[in-house]
């Protein structure tokens, strides 16, 4: 595909229908963008090790791609995915890029990256739509869909701030039971965020209440230039008409420039 190609009206309609359908289901469910748009079946369901980056992707930027590449390389995964859920972001009215366009940029960026990043060219790369936003529900959906996943084959890539939140007891009525369930299904690959370092992660994992889960958490080496990247700043620069080639991959820049998303 050459850029600045954008999704056809039929593709947008199919993605919108899939997102709306997932937004109303009660059982955690996952589908790929390829399946939602009637494209040839991708082998992501047959993978043994899957690394995922879940986000709102408003917009998807270079740091998202770097997180996925670092994660796939760290655990030698045979599949990598971006995950978008309609139930975690802008429920009433999407701000900025439409959800269907965010979904399209996930897969188009992965298609581009598969030809340009040697860390990803041997992995099956998929944009996935998941009905639920919580990691435990996404893990359930992925485990159900990928029956060949190894016992320790499912990984979420997160920043240090997110793993701190996952361990925060304020989010649970029964912390131990909830974390036992989550870490029984998935592990976490943790990237530095802002000023946080691998030493900070080690200190967090050595707390007595976190030690039982330490084996399911691994640090990844994210270049320092990506540690503070956020979509908020990119949206602000896009509003000012700033060139975004240093911020986002080519398919995303094409979408932003053509649709005038921000």
C-alpha atoms as a printed R data frame, in Angstrom:
    type eleno elety resid chain resno       x       y      z
1   ATOM     1    CA   UNK     A     1   0.000   0.000  0.000
2   ATOM     2    CA   UNK     A     2   1.262   3.441 -0.848
3   ATOM     3    CA   UNK     A     3   0.560   6.457  1.335
4   ATOM     4    CA   UNK     A     4  -1.471   8.615  1.558
5   ATOM     5    CA   UNK     A     5  -4.049   5.889  0.808
6   ATOM     6    CA   UNK     A     6  -6.942   5.990  3.288
7   ATOM     7    CA   UNK     A     7  -9.608   3.416  4.114
8   ATOM     8    CA   UNK     A     8 -12.503   3.130  1.709
9   ATOM     9    CA   UNK     A     9 -16.043   4.006  2.752
10  ATOM    10    CA   UNK     A    10 -16.825   0.280  2.915
11  ATOM    11    CA   UNK     A    11 -13.865  -0.321  5.231
12  ATOM    12    CA   UNK     A    12 -14.888   2.529  7.523
13  ATOM    13    CA   UNK     A    13 -18.442   1.164  7.635
14  ATOM    14    CA   UNK     A    14 -17.197  -2.330  8.524
15  ATOM    15    CA   UNK     A    15 -14.914  -1.008 11.262
16  ATOM    16    CA   UNK     A    16 -17.685   1.185 12.685
17  ATOM    17    CA   UNK     A    17 -20.071  -1.770 12.769
18  ATOM    18    CA   UNK     A    18 -17.482  -3.966 14.508
19  ATOM    19    CA   UNK     A    19 -16.750  -1.299 17.128
20  ATOM    20    CA   UNK     A    20 -20.436  -0.719 17.813
21  ATOM    21    CA   UNK     A    21 -21.051  -4.442 18.145
22  ATOM    22    CA   UNK     A    22 -18.175  -4.893 20.578
23  ATOM    23    CA   UNK     A    23 -19.341  -1.910 22.588
24  ATOM    24    CA   UNK     A    24 -22.516  -3.722 23.620
25  ATOM    25    CA   UNK     A    25 -21.349  -7.262 24.430
26  ATOM    26    CA   UNK     A    26 -21.068  -8.453 28.018
27  ATOM    27    CA   UNK     A    27 -18.626 -11.351 27.516
28  ATOM    28    CA   UNK     A    28 -15.039 -10.239 26.736
29  ATOM    29    CA   UNK     A    29 -14.635 -10.624 22.985
30  ATOM    30    CA   UNK     A    30 -11.870  -9.918 20.484
31  ATOM    31    CA   UNK     A    31 -11.735  -9.669 16.711
32  ATOM    32    CA   UNK     A    32  -9.023  -8.538 14.340
33  ATOM    33    CA   UNK     A    33  -9.310  -5.675 11.893
34  ATOM    34    CA   UNK     A    34  -8.680  -8.160  9.109
35  ATOM    35    CA   UNK     A    35 -11.643 -10.242 10.216
36  ATOM    36    CA   UNK     A    36 -13.845  -7.175 10.717
37  ATOM    37    CA   UNK     A    37 -13.202  -5.962  7.177
38  ATOM    38    CA   UNK     A    38 -13.376  -9.336  5.429
39  ATOM    39    CA   UNK     A    39  -9.679  -9.513  4.609
40  ATOM    40    CA   UNK     A    40  -7.777 -12.820  4.350
41  ATOM    41    CA   UNK     A    41  -7.548 -14.624  7.681
42  ATOM    42    CA   UNK     A    42  -4.463 -13.741  9.672
43  ATOM    43    CA   UNK     A    43  -2.724 -16.342 11.773
44  ATOM    44    CA   UNK     A    44  -2.772 -14.364 15.027
45  ATOM    45    CA   UNK     A    45  -5.204 -16.870 16.552
46  ATOM    46    CA   UNK     A    46  -2.614 -19.626 16.120
47  ATOM    47    CA   UNK     A    47   0.208 -17.844 17.925
48  ATOM    48    CA   UNK     A    48   2.099 -19.314 20.889
49  ATOM    49    CA   UNK     A    49   3.413 -16.029 22.309
50  ATOM    50    CA   UNK     A    50   1.591 -12.722 21.902
51  ATOM    51    CA   UNK     A    51   2.796  -9.255 22.911
52  ATOM    52    CA   UNK     A    52   0.201  -6.490 22.976
53  ATOM    53    CA   UNK     A    53   0.087  -2.727 23.393
54  ATOM    54    CA   UNK     A    54  -3.342  -1.476 24.411
55  ATOM    55    CA   UNK     A    55  -4.257   2.172 24.031
56  ATOM    56    CA   UNK     A    56  -6.590   4.850 22.729
57  ATOM    57    CA   UNK     A    57  -4.193   5.683 19.843
58  ATOM    58    CA   UNK     A    58  -5.436   9.255 19.488
59  ATOM    59    CA   UNK     A    59  -3.101   9.316 17.660
60  ATOM    60    CA   UNK     A    60  -0.822   6.281 17.458
61  ATOM    61    CA   UNK     A    61   2.784   7.497 17.664
62  ATOM    62    CA   UNK     A    62   6.363   6.258 17.322
63  ATOM    63    CA   UNK     A    63   6.579   5.366 21.024
64  ATOM    64    CA   UNK     A    64   3.657   2.928 20.654
65  ATOM    65    CA   UNK     A    65   5.490   1.194 17.839
66  ATOM    66    CA   UNK     A    66   8.748   1.148 19.790
67  ATOM    67    CA   UNK     A    67   6.985  -0.390 22.808
68  ATOM    68    CA   UNK     A    68   5.611  -3.189 20.651
69  ATOM    69    CA   UNK     A    69   8.934  -3.842 18.917
70  ATOM    70    CA   UNK     A    70  10.843  -3.898 22.215
71  ATOM    71    CA   UNK     A    71   8.288  -6.226 23.721
72  ATOM    72    CA   UNK     A    72   8.282  -8.671 20.806
73  ATOM    73    CA   UNK     A    73  12.072  -8.714 20.819
74  ATOM    74    CA   UNK     A    74  12.337  -9.147 24.605
75  ATOM    75    CA   UNK     A    75  10.258 -12.341 24.772
76  ATOM    76    CA   UNK     A    76  10.877 -13.543 21.175
77  ATOM    77    CA   UNK     A    77   7.136 -13.522 20.528
78  ATOM    78    CA   UNK     A    78   5.733 -14.929 17.313
79  ATOM    79    CA   UNK     A    79   2.904 -12.359 17.277
80  ATOM    80    CA   UNK     A    80   2.396  -8.723 18.202
81  ATOM    81    CA   UNK     A    81  -0.735  -6.609 18.345
82  ATOM    82    CA   UNK     A    82  -2.144  -3.180 19.005
83  ATOM    83    CA   UNK     A    83  -5.419  -3.313 20.956
84  ATOM    84    CA   UNK     A    84  -8.235  -0.777 20.812
85  ATOM    85    CA   UNK     A    85 -11.392  -1.021 22.917
86  ATOM    86    CA   UNK     A    86 -14.540   1.047 22.331
87  ATOM    87    CA   UNK     A    87 -15.314   0.896 26.048
88  ATOM    88    CA   UNK     A    88 -12.337   2.763 27.465
89  ATOM    89    CA   UNK     A    89 -12.155   5.975 25.487
90  ATOM    90    CA   UNK     A    90 -14.459   8.850 24.610
91  ATOM    91    CA   UNK     A    91 -17.616   6.812 25.137
92  ATOM    92    CA   UNK     A    92 -20.071   9.533 24.298
93  ATOM    93    CA   UNK     A    93 -18.340  11.277 21.418
94  ATOM    94    CA   UNK     A    94 -14.811  10.624 20.160
95  ATOM    95    CA   UNK     A    95 -12.593  13.694 20.257
96  ATOM    96    CA   UNK     A    96 -10.011  14.094 17.534
97  ATOM    97    CA   UNK     A    97  -9.571  11.043 15.348
98  ATOM    98    CA   UNK     A    98 -12.672   8.875 14.903
99  ATOM    99    CA   UNK     A    99 -12.512   5.385 16.416
100 ATOM   100    CA   UNK     A   100 -12.752   3.721 13.002
101 ATOM   101    CA   UNK     A   101  -9.817   5.803 11.762
102 ATOM   102    CA   UNK     A   102  -7.795   4.964 14.880
103 ATOM   103    CA   UNK     A   103  -8.485   1.309 14.192
104 ATOM   104    CA   UNK     A   104  -7.338   1.664 10.591
105 ATOM   105    CA   UNK     A   105  -4.105   3.394 11.627
106 ATOM   106    CA   UNK     A   106  -3.285   0.465 13.943
107 ATOM   107    CA   UNK     A   107  -3.244  -2.110 11.152
108 ATOM   108    CA   UNK     A   108  -1.798   0.170  8.482
109 ATOM   109    CA   UNK     A   109   1.048   1.128 10.820
110 ATOM   110    CA   UNK     A   110   1.735  -2.533 11.584
111 ATOM   111    CA   UNK     A   111   1.726  -3.350  7.862
112 ATOM   112    CA   UNK     A   112   4.248  -0.551  7.347
113 ATOM   113    CA   UNK     A   113   6.373  -1.617 10.326
114 ATOM   114    CA   UNK     A   114   6.522  -5.222  9.181
115 ATOM   115    CA   UNK     A   115   8.532  -4.035  6.182
116 ATOM   116    CA   UNK     A   116  10.685  -1.453  7.975
117 ATOM   117    CA   UNK     A   117  11.544  -2.804 11.444
118 ATOM   118    CA   UNK     A   118  13.612  -6.029 11.527
119 ATOM   119    CA   UNK     A   119  12.412  -6.709 15.078
120 ATOM   120    CA   UNK     A   120   8.884  -7.138 13.763
121 ATOM   121    CA   UNK     A   121   9.273  -8.668 10.324
122 ATOM   122    CA   UNK     A   122   9.094 -12.257 11.573
123 ATOM   123    CA   UNK     A   123   6.084 -11.773 13.836
124 ATOM   124    CA   UNK     A   124   2.425 -11.897 12.862
125 ATOM   125    CA   UNK     A   125   1.225  -8.323 13.426
126 ATOM   126    CA   UNK     A   126  -2.437  -7.548 13.984
127 ATOM   127    CA   UNK     A   127  -4.672  -4.711 14.976
128 ATOM   128    CA   UNK     A   128  -7.208  -6.108 17.433
129 ATOM   129    CA   UNK     A   129 -10.527  -4.761 18.665
130 ATOM   130    CA   UNK     A   130 -11.496  -5.912 22.163
131 ATOM   131    CA   UNK     A   131 -14.860  -5.344 23.789
132 ATOM   132    CA   UNK     A   132 -13.577  -4.572 27.281
133 ATOM   133    CA   UNK     A   133 -10.975  -2.134 28.583
134 ATOM   134    CA   UNK     A   134  -9.653  -3.825 31.717
135 ATOM   135    CA   UNK     A   135  -6.520  -5.930 31.295
136 ATOM   136    CA   UNK     A   136  -8.086  -8.927 33.027
137 ATOM   137    CA   UNK     A   137 -11.003  -8.899 30.571
138 ATOM   138    CA   UNK     A   138  -8.706  -8.425 27.586
139 ATOM   139    CA   UNK     A   139  -6.625 -11.367 28.815
140 ATOM   140    CA   UNK     A   140  -9.754 -13.516 29.037
141 ATOM   141    CA   UNK     A   141 -10.759 -12.591 25.485
142 ATOM   142    CA   UNK     A   142  -7.280 -13.246 24.085
143 ATOM   143    CA   UNK     A   143  -6.887 -16.545 25.932
144 ATOM   144    CA   UNK     A   144 -10.248 -17.692 24.561
145 ATOM   145    CA   UNK     A   145  -9.365 -16.659 21.003
146 ATOM   146    CA   UNK     A   146  -5.766 -17.942 20.977
147 ATOM   147    CA   UNK     A   147  -6.018 -21.508 22.189
148 ATOM   148    CA   UNK     A   148  -2.369 -22.279 21.354
149 ATOM   149    CA   UNK     A   149  -0.947 -19.603 23.657
150 ATOM   150    CA   UNK     A   150   1.656 -20.964 26.046
151 ATOM   151    CA   UNK     A   151   0.931 -20.741 29.752
152 ATOM   152    CA   UNK     A   152   3.255 -17.736 29.971
153 ATOM   153    CA   UNK     A   153   2.745 -16.622 26.381
154 ATOM   154    CA   UNK     A   154   0.520 -13.553 26.799
155 ATOM   155    CA   UNK     A   155   2.139 -10.188 27.539
156 ATOM   156    CA   UNK     A   156   0.893  -6.623 27.916
157 ATOM   157    CA   UNK     A   157   3.412  -3.809 27.394
158 ATOM   158    CA   UNK     A   158   2.833  -0.908 29.785
159 ATOM   159    CA   UNK     A   159   4.630   2.101 31.199
160 ATOM   160    CA   UNK     A   160   5.879   2.203 34.778
161 ATOM   161    CA   UNK     A   161   2.965   4.425 35.809
162 ATOM   162    CA   UNK     A   162   0.491   1.746 34.725
163 ATOM   163    CA   UNK     A   163   2.115  -1.098 36.682
164 ATOM   164    CA   UNK     A   164   2.034   1.124 39.775
165 ATOM   165    CA   UNK     A   165  -1.689   1.577 39.192
166 ATOM   166    CA   UNK     A   166  -2.223  -2.163 38.725
167 ATOM   167    CA   UNK     A   167  -0.721  -2.820 42.156
168 ATOM   168    CA   UNK     A   168  -2.634   0.002 43.873
169 ATOM   169    CA   UNK     A   169  -5.043  -1.589 46.406
170 ATOM   170    CA   UNK     A   170  -7.519   1.262 46.006
171 ATOM   171    CA   UNK     A   171  -8.725  -0.283 42.745
172 ATOM   172    CA   UNK     A   172  -9.773  -3.622 44.284
173 ATOM   173    CA   UNK     A   173 -12.240  -5.048 46.736
174 ATOM   174    CA   UNK     A   174 -10.151  -8.234 46.881
175 ATOM   175    CA   UNK     A   175  -6.667  -7.327 45.647
176 ATOM   176    CA   UNK     A   176  -5.094 -10.760 46.043
177 ATOM   177    CA   UNK     A   177  -7.831 -12.619 44.196
178 ATOM   178    CA   UNK     A   178  -7.937 -10.052 41.395
179 ATOM   179    CA   UNK     A   179  -4.160 -10.024 40.870
180 ATOM   180    CA   UNK     A   180  -3.952 -13.811 41.082
181 ATOM   181    CA   UNK     A   181  -6.479 -13.997 38.245
182 ATOM   182    CA   UNK     A   182  -4.764 -11.345 36.131
183 ATOM   183    CA   UNK     A   183  -1.206 -12.643 36.483
184 ATOM   184    CA   UNK     A   184  -2.406 -16.199 36.037
185 ATOM   185    CA   UNK     A   185  -3.381 -15.275 32.483
186 ATOM   186    CA   UNK     A   186  -0.844 -12.629 31.455
187 ATOM   187    CA   UNK     A   187   2.504 -11.052 32.200
188 ATOM   188    CA   UNK     A   188   3.595  -7.430 31.903
189 ATOM   189    CA   UNK     A   189   6.566  -5.910 30.125
190 ATOM   190    CA   UNK     A   190   7.273  -2.574 31.779
191 ATOM   191    CA   UNK     A   191   8.905   0.381 30.054
192 ATOM   192    CA   UNK     A   192  10.423   3.436 31.747
193 ATOM   193    CA   UNK     A   193   8.076   6.399 31.998
194 ATOM   194    CA   UNK     A   194   9.225   9.979 32.552
195 ATOM   195    CA   UNK     A   195  11.863   9.805 35.318
196 ATOM   196    CA   UNK     A   196  11.161   6.210 36.421
197 ATOM   197    CA   UNK     A   197  14.036   3.717 36.036
198 ATOM   198    CA   UNK     A   198  14.416  -0.072 36.130
199 ATOM   199    CA   UNK     A   199  15.590   0.366 39.733
200 ATOM   200    CA   UNK     A   200  12.210   1.882 40.589
201 ATOM   201    CA   UNK     A   201  10.511  -1.162 39.097
202 ATOM   202    CA   UNK     A   202  12.761  -3.487 41.087
203 ATOM   203    CA   UNK     A   203  11.894  -1.638 44.291
204 ATOM   204    CA   UNK     A   204   8.178  -1.920 43.503
205 ATOM   205    CA   UNK     A   205   8.420  -5.646 42.883
206 ATOM   206    CA   UNK     A   206  10.368  -6.261 46.090
207 ATOM   207    CA   UNK     A   207   7.524  -4.981 48.244
208 ATOM   208    CA   UNK     A   208   6.140  -8.001 50.147
209 ATOM   209    CA   UNK     A   209   2.644  -7.607 48.721
210 ATOM   210    CA   UNK     A   210   4.002  -7.586 45.144
211 ATOM   211    CA   UNK     A   211   6.604 -10.363 45.366
212 ATOM   212    CA   UNK     A   212   4.166 -13.169 44.403
213 ATOM   213    CA   UNK     A   213   3.770 -11.572 40.971
214 ATOM   214    CA   UNK     A   214   7.349 -10.505 40.303
215 ATOM   215    CA   UNK     A   215   8.105 -13.437 37.991
216 ATOM   216    CA   UNK     A   216   5.354 -12.270 35.625
217 ATOM   217    CA   UNK     A   217   6.815  -8.798 35.222
218 ATOM   218    CA   UNK     A   218   9.895  -7.909 33.176
219 ATOM   219    CA   UNK     A   219  11.502  -4.584 32.314
220 ATOM   220    CA   UNK     A   220  12.076  -3.597 28.711
221 ATOM   221    CA   UNK     A   221  14.734  -1.192 27.495
222 ATOM   222    CA   UNK     A   222  12.917   1.727 25.894
223 ATOM   223    CA   UNK     A   223  15.161   4.471 24.487
224 ATOM   224    CA   UNK     A   224  15.021   7.575 26.679
225 ATOM   225    CA   UNK     A   225  13.683   9.699 23.823
226 ATOM   226    CA   UNK     A   226  10.380   7.819 24.038
227 ATOM   227    CA   UNK     A   227   9.903   7.822 27.815
228 ATOM   228    CA   UNK     A   228   7.879  11.034 27.944
229 ATOM   229    CA   UNK     A   229   6.068  10.901 24.590
230 ATOM   230    CA   UNK     A   230   2.305  11.401 24.892
231 ATOM   231    CA   UNK     A   231  -0.539  11.745 22.407
232 ATOM   232    CA   UNK     A   232  -1.699  14.944 24.133
233 ATOM   233    CA   UNK     A   233   1.344  16.882 22.975
234 ATOM   234    CA   UNK     A   234   1.093  15.490 19.464
235 ATOM   235    CA   UNK     A   235  -2.539  16.579 19.207
236 ATOM   236    CA   UNK     A   236  -1.528  20.072 20.287
237 ATOM   237    CA   UNK     A   237   1.205  20.251 17.649
238 ATOM   238    CA   UNK     A   238  -1.186  18.932 14.997
239 ATOM   239    CA   UNK     A   239  -3.648  21.708 15.873
240 ATOM   240    CA   UNK     A   240  -0.903  24.247 15.182
241 ATOM   241    CA   UNK     A   241  -0.181  22.670 11.801
242 ATOM   242    CA   UNK     A   242   3.257  21.368 12.829
243 ATOM   243    CA   UNK     A   243   4.831  18.673 10.655
244 ATOM   244    CA   UNK     A   244   4.383  15.372 12.505
245 ATOM   245    CA   UNK     A   245   6.863  13.067 10.757
246 ATOM   246    CA   UNK     A   246   9.012  12.979 13.916
247 ATOM   247    CA   UNK     A   247   5.977  12.129 16.051
248 ATOM   248    CA   UNK     A   248   3.932   9.539 14.175
249 ATOM   249    CA   UNK     A   249   4.469   6.794 11.546
250 ATOM   250    CA   UNK     A   250   3.653   7.621  7.905
251 ATOM   251    CA   UNK     A   251   0.143   6.060  7.816
252 ATOM   252    CA   UNK     A   252  -0.871   8.084 10.873
253 ATOM   253    CA   UNK     A   253   0.555  11.313  9.478
254 ATOM   254    CA   UNK     A   254  -1.355  10.674  6.268
255 ATOM   255    CA   UNK     A   255  -4.594  10.169  8.187
256 ATOM   256    CA   UNK     A   256  -4.122  13.315 10.285
257 ATOM   257    CA   UNK     A   257  -3.159  15.509  7.342
258 ATOM   258    CA   UNK     A   258  -5.972  14.305  5.084
259 ATOM   259    CA   UNK     A   259  -8.798  14.104  7.616
260 ATOM   260    CA   UNK     A   260  -7.701  17.210  9.582
261 ATOM   261    CA   UNK     A   261  -8.393  15.235 12.752
262 ATOM   262    CA   UNK     A   262  -7.194  17.869 15.219
